[in-house]
């Protein structure tokens, strides 16, 4: 599978605990808190309207990119591009209704079991795999993401920083350095430094941000209705989270940064009732993505296969096709793809236009050595879905496996501008150039891979190696030198950022 080719996260890695701390502090830093119920409003400020935060959108984007580099470098990103493509599809549904061209929403999955999601600078929204598996319908998932999107559109993060920056100036580099200390072998010192650095900020923000949570609820409900999701899902997902407090000693992480009171749930219910009732059936994609996440979970695969079979026999499932799909993918994972292919073939007949099912069929075909068939299947999928990034990456991976590196390079270069900050693209380019014995472009791609992961020293070293291999090409030397200077400038600006 492509997710295996793209270096999936090692859950047993000792760094996991400290990256979890990093993610937790990001969530805490950018958290909001519920306050008193506010009167219903109908005209909310758009991005930047009547808001003077002292932070430019360029600086916000720089901070967001820096956080993404650290998350990419942790390998916490869900390796399955199908999941991330689905989440980005939700972002696209929201986009027409947020009335701004200043940013592009970026939803992505992080591979952790916690029930959580959080927004941060640069219009990024991280969605924990645990949340996707915990919600009972697609509107509930959309409700959480609509709420986080509202934090972004109202520039709540920038407003929080503007209110606290005079009280405790802090470079983001200091926070990241503190986390790095923990990850590199001095965990107690790292966690202590990170805690001390952020505690003052968080304490100063609490009172200021209470109204933000209510505002995000109100705008999130409007966004749900406009995007054809159930506006009542905002209240229902919060009710579901609150119930978990009664059955678990530790509440869902989302409630630690977004506490839910009865007044807030009632307010969300009242606001939802102001919109006309509309049915919002789950998409098949929602259920298929959940099946893929179930298969990806760390668990004995044989037990997983038996559980899928038992649920199919007993009828204990929300969606039969998704349960069959999960069963088939679990068989593929257990090296039983020959058994899985008939199941997937039946699904492709029942749902001939579903790209996720076709994608799964191609994965199964490739795993049993039917690479030409898999390649042809993905090729046709790409014709129908030319900007589907999951299909682009899978097609490139299959081309490389089929010794068609030149085609892979052409494909990836065509999509590089749109996905320049994704390490997966640069990793595949490096594999293709390696197959072609093109050392200059290999080192160049490796430099971009390291840079996208925040590994700046390694990135610059790879650019130096690139220069060693292209001394005869003056134009290329100038191009690489310019890229090196750009990288160095970004590194410098990141270090100088003060929150």
N, C-alpha and C positions, 0 to 999 in steps of 0.2 A: 504494500500500500504506500501511497505517497507520504502519509504521515510518518511511516517508518523511514523512508528515504530522507525526510527532512528533520532528522535528529530529534525524536520525541523526547519529552521531559522524563528524566529518571526520578521517579518518586522516592527512591531510596537515597538520593543525593543528600549529603549533610548540609548543603547550602539551602535546602528547601525551607528549613525553619527560619532562617534569617531573611530570606526573600519574603516569607509570609509576614514577618515583622515589617518589612518595607511596605508591602501592600497594605497591611493594617494601618500603618501610620499615614499612608496616602489617603486612605479612607477617612481616618480621623481628622486629618488636616483639612479635607474637603467636605466634612460632614456638616449637616444642618440639624437643627433641633426644633421640635414642635412647640408652638406657643399658643396664645389665645386665638380663638376663632376670629377671623377677620371678615368684614362684610364682603359680599360677592362683588367682584369687579369684572368689567367686560373689556376694558382697554388696558392692556399691559404694555410696559415699555418693550420695544424691540431691542435687539442686540445693539448696545451702545447708545440707545436713545435716552437722554436725560440722565446718563450715568457717567460720572467722572471718577474713575478709579485710579488714575495715574499710571495704569498699566496699558501699554499699547497692545493691540491684537497680535502684532508681530512678536512682542515679548511673551505673550501668553502661548503663542504657537511654539516658540523656542523652548519654553518650559515643558510644554506637552510633549514635544519631540524628545527631550531629555529623559522624561519619565518613561516614554515608550522604549527608548534605548535600553534603559535598565530592566524593564520587563522582558524585552526580547532577550537580553543577555542572561536572564535568569532561566530561560526556557520554560517559563510558566504559560506562555501563549499556547492555546490548544493547537496541536500540530495538524489536526484534521482541517483542511481548508474548506471542506463542505460546511462545517459548523460555522466558521467565520463568514462564509458567503451568505449563509442563511441570516445571520445576525445583521450583516450589512444590508441585506434586503429589507429588514425592518427599518433600518436607518433611512433607506430610500423612500419608504412609505411616509415617514415623518417629514422628510425634507421639504416637500411642496407647501407645508403648512407652517413653517417657522419664519418665513418672510425675511430671509437674509441670504446674501451671497458671500458674506465675509468668512465663512468657514464651511467645511464639509464634515458632517457627522461621521465618526468612525466608531462603530461598535465591533468589539472583538471578544473572544472567549478566553478566560484564564482557567487552567486545569486544576481547580481546587474544589473540594466537596462542600465548602461553605455556601450557605444560602445568602448570596450577596451580589451587589453590583455597585459601581461607583463611577462618577464622572470626574474628569480633571481637565486642566488647561489644554487647549488645542482641539476642543470638541471631541475628545476621546471618551468612550464609555466602556469600562471593563465589565464583563458579565461572567460571573462564576458559573462553572458547569453545574455546581450543586443547585443553583437557582433554576436553571433550565429544567433540571430533573424534578424539582420540588413543586413547581407550579402545576395546576391541574388543567389549565387551558392556555391557549395562545394569547388571549386578551390579558390574562394576569401577567404574563411575561412582558407584553407590550406596555402594561401599566407601569411596571418598575422602570422600564427604559424611557417611557414618556416623562416620568418624574425626573429622571436623571438628565434627560434632554432639556427640561425646563430650567434646571440649574445652570445649564450652559447658555441657553438663549438669554436668560436674564443676567448673565455674567455674575452670578452669585459668588463664584470663586474669586474673581477679581475684586469684588466689593468687600469680601471678607479680608483679603490681603490689604486693601486700602485702609481698612479700619484698624488693622493690627500692626502694620509695618512700622508705625512711629513708636509703638510700644516695645517692639523687640525685633530689630533688623536681624535677618538671618539669611545667609546664602544657602541656596538649595544644595550647593556642593557640600556644605557642612553636614547636611542631613544625610546625603548619599554616602559621604565618607564614613559617617558613623555606622551606617548599615554595613558598609564594606568591611569595617573592622571586625564586626561580628562574623561575617561570612568567611573571613580569611583566617580565623583561628583564635580570636579573642572575643567569644560570644558575649560574655558578661559585660565587657567594656563597650562593645558595639551597641548592644541593646540599651545600656545605661546612657551612652552619649546621645543616641537617637531619642530616647525618652526625654532626657533633660532639654534637648534642643527644641522639641516640639511642644512639650507640656505648657510652656508659657504662651505660645501661640494659641493653642486650643482653648486654654482657660479664658483668654481675652476675647475669643471669638464667640463663645457660647451665647451670651445674651444678644449680641449683635445679629446672629443668624437665625433666631427663632422664627421670624416672619418669613424667612426664605423657604422653610419647609412647607408652610401653608401655601405660599405663592407657587411653589413647584407642584403641589398637589392640584391646585386650581388649574394651572396652565396644562399640566399633564392630562387632566380629565378632558379639557378642550381638545388637546392633541389626539387623544384616543378617539373621541367622537369624529373628528375631522378625518382621521385615518381609517375609519370604518371598523374600529375595534369597540368592544363593549365599555362604555364609560364607567359602568358600575364595577368594573374589574379592579379599579384602584382601591375601593373599600374592601372588596372581597379578598384581595391578596394580603392587605394589611391585617384583616381578621384572621386569615390563615396563619400568618406569621405570629400574631399575638397568641393564638391557641397553643403554638409550640412551646411557649414559655411555661405553660401549665404542665407539659408532659416531659420537659427536659430541664436539667439543672442549669444548662447554659443556653441562653436564647440565641436565635439566629444572629449572625454577625450584622446583618442589615439593621436589626433592631438596636444594636449597640450604637450605631451612628445615626439611625433614624427612628427614635423611640415612637411607639404608637400608643396614643391614649384614646379612650372611648370617644372623647369629643372630636378628635381628628377623624376617626372612622365615620362618625355621624355626619360630620361636615362633608366628607367625600361622598357619602350616600345622598345627602341633600343636593349637592351640586350635580351629581350624575342624573338625578331625577328631572333636572331642568332641560335635559336633552331628550329628543324623541327616542323611544325604544327601537333598537335595531338588533337583529340577530347577527352574531359574529362567529360563525362556525370556524373551528380550527382548520388551518391549511394542512394538507397531507405532509408538507415539508416539515412542519412543526413536530409531528409525530416521528417522522423518519430521522430527524436530527436527534431527538431524544433516544431513539434506538441506537444510533451510532455512538452516542455518549455512553450508553449502558454497555455496549460492547467494548468500548475503550477503557472502562474502569478496571483497576487492578483487582483481579479475581481469577480463581481457577476457571479456565475456559470451559472445561467439561461440565462443571456445575452450572455455568452460565447457559450452555447449550440446553441442558436438561430443564433449567428454569423456563427458558423460552418455549420448549416443547410442552411442558406442563401447563403453561398459561394458554397456549394455543388449544390444547385439548379441553381444558376447563372453561375456556371462554373468558378468562380474567384478563381482559385487555381493553384499552381505550380505543385502539385502532388495530384491526386484524392485519391489514397490509403492513403496518409498521412492525408488528410483532413478527410476521414472516420475514420481513427485511432484516430485523435484528437477528433472528435465528440463522438466516443465511450468512450474514456477516460474521457471526460467531463461529460458524462452521469454517469459513474462510480463514479466520484467525487461528483456528485449530488445525490448519492444513487439511481440511476436508472440503476443499472448494468444489470437487466433482459432485459432491452431494448437494452443495449449495446452488450450483448453476441451474438445475431444474426449477428450484424455488424462485430464483430471480427471473428466470425466463418467463414463468407464469405471471409474475408481477409486471414485467415489461409488456406483456400482452394486455393485462388488465388496465395498466396505466401507461400507454404508449408515449405520452408526451412529458413524462416526469423525469427530469434530468438526474435527480438524485438516485433513482432506481437504476437508470442506465449507467450511471457512474459506478454504482455498486457491482453491476454486472461486469463492467470492464475490469474492476479490481479482481473479481473472481476469475475471469478469463486469464488475466496476466499471471495470477498466482499458480495456474496449472500449465503454464507454458504456451498459452494461446495468445501470445503477444500481438501478432498481426491483427487478430480479431479485436482485441482490446484497443489497439491503436486506431483501427478503423472506426470503432464505436465512438471513441472520444473525439475523433476528428469530425464526425458528423454532428456530435453534440456541440462542438465549438462553432460550427456553421450556424446552428440555431441559437446559440448563446455566446456571441462573439466577445462580450465583455465580462463573462462569468470567470472570475479569477481562479476559482477552484479548478475549473475545467482547463484553463490555460496552464496552470502548474502541473496538473496530471498529464496533459498532453505532452508537455515538455519533458517530464520524467520518463514517459513511455518512449518518446523519440530517442532520448539518451540511451535507454536500455536496449533499443533496437539499432544502436550505432548510427543514428541519424542526427548527430550533434549539430551539424550545420543548420538543419531545419529548426532544431531546438533554440539555437542562438538567435535566429531570425525572429522566431516567435517571442522569445523573452525580451529582446531588444525593443520590439514593437510595444510592449507593455511596461517597459522599465520606467518611463517617465511617470506613469500613473501610480506605480508602486515602488518608487525609488527607496522608500524607507523600510521596505520589507526584506529582512535577511533571507527568507526562503527563495526569493527570486535570484538574488546574488549567489546563493549557494548552488542553485541549479545551473546558473551561468558558469560558475567555476568548474562544475562537473563536466559541462559540455566542452569548455575550452581545454580542460585536461585531456579529454578524449581526442581533441583535435591537435594536441601538442602545441598549443599556442600559449607559451609561457607568459608573454606580456599581458595578454588579456586575462589569463588565469590569476595572476597576482593582482591585477586591477580589480577583478571581481571579488577576490578574497579581501581586499582592502575595504570595499564597500560593505561586505558581509560583516566584517569586524566593526566598522564604523556604525552600522545600523544597530549593532548590539552594545554600543557604548564602549567598545574595546579600542580606545583611541591609539594607544601605543602600538598595538598590533596592526592597526589600520595604516598608520604612517610608515611602519616598517615594510608593509606590503607594497606601498606606493614607491618606496625606495628601491625595492626589488624590481618593480615595474620599470622604473627609470633605467636601471642597469641593463634591461633587455631591449630598450628602444632608443638607444643613443643615436642611431643612424637616422631615425625619423624625427627631424626637428619639430615638425608640426605636432606630432604626438607627445614629444617631450614637453612642449609648451602647454599642451592640454593637461598633462598629468601634473605639471608644476602648478597650474592654475587651480586644479582640484585639491592639491595639497594645501595651498594657501587658503582655500575656502574652508577645508576641514579645520585648519589651525585657527581660523577666525571664529568658527562656530564653537570650538573648544574654549577659546578665550572668552567669548561672550557668555557661555554657560557658566564659567567660573566666576564671572562678574555679576551674575544675577543676584539680586537681593530681594527677598520677600519681606 
